[in-house]
Structure formats: C-alpha cells, structure tokens
Amino acid sequence: MGGEERRKSVRFPHRVKVKLFLEHGNVTVEALDFSEIGMYLIYNGDLTPLINSLIKLQLQEHKDAQIINVRVIRVEPGKGFAVEFQETAV
C-alpha cells in the first residue's frame, strides 16, 4: 500500500509559468499544481532553494500579477520543490 497522505488541502493541476526571485538571480519555471496553501514548482537547476528558504515569486499569467512571498517546504533535487504561501513580507 502507498504512504500516508499528509496534504492539508486538495491540489489542482495547473501549468503556469512562474518567475522566481532567487538570491542568484531571477529564473522562470513552471508550476505543476497548486492548492489554497501553496504550489509545486518544476525546477532542475543547480541552485535549488533550501528547505525553509523564504523567496518571492510572480505568476506570469497576467502582466501585472502580484509578487507573492513563499517558504520552501519540500525539495526534490533534480525535479522541483513545494512552497507554502506566506502572509508576511519576505
């Protein structure tokens, strides 16, 4: 049998380009899915943010999309990472 489901909210598949504002520069990646509390980003770069890193991102669907503060909560090297939306500024 599979592992225990630990997600706090339902995920919805949604592919969208996302601009990440990282310490080493900005990079555009793709979101795999999202929920009301966070999203999973596909990223196979060498400089994956560390767990608990606070970063900013911006969805690229709309020209003037808000910049969102997030915290990295899970990293899968060579695949991507999950982030949780934050209410406070980074």
NORDAFEN-V900467 format. One record per run of one state. SS is the DSSP state (H for helix, E for strand, L for the rest). FROM is the first residue (numbers start at 1). TO is the last residue. Records with the same first field share a line. If there is no record, write none. Layout:
SS=FROM-TO, FROM-TO
This chain:
L=1-11, 23-24, 35-37, 43-53, 60-66, 77-79, 86-90
E=12-22, 25-34, 38-42, 54-59, 67-76, 80-85
